[in-house]
Amino acid sequence: MFGNGWYGSDWMVLIMILFWAAVIALIVSIVRGSVSGRERGRKEDSPLEILEKRYVRGEIDKKEFEQKKKDLVD
C-alpha cells in the first residue's frame, strides 16, 4: 500500500526518529538552561562573609579573624 524502500514507510520512520530526537534535544536544552540560569543568579559571598565562614569552621582563630576583619573594613 505505501510501497517499499525509500519511497514508503522508511521515510516515515526516519522522520519520526528525527522528530523525537529534536524533542529530546529541546527538553535537554531547556533543562540545562534553567540549571545554569540558577547558578548565574547565585550571589557571590563578600570577603567578610568568607572570613566569617572560615572563623566559624575553625580555620582561623579569633585574633586572626579580628585582624583580617579590621584590614577589610579599613
Rosetta blueprint (number, residue, H / E / L):
1 M L
2 F L
3 G L
4 N L
5 G H
6 W H
7 Y H
8 G L
9 S H
10 D H
11 W H
12 M H
13 V H
14 L H
15 I H
16 M H
17 I H
18 L H
19 F H
20 W H
21 A H
22 A H
23 V H
24 I H
25 A H
26 L H
27 I H
28 V H
29 S H
30 I H
31 V H
32 R H
33 G H
34 S H
35 V H
36 S H
37 G H
38 R H
39 E H
40 R H
41 G H
42 R L
43 K L
44 E L
45 D L
46 S L
47 P H
48 L H
49 E H
50 I H
51 L H
52 E H
53 K H
54 R H
55 Y H
56 V H
57 R H
58 G L
59 E L
60 I L
61 D L
62 K H
63 K H
64 E H
65 F H
66 E H
67 Q H
68 K H
69 K H
70 K H
71 D H
72 L H
73 V H
74 D L
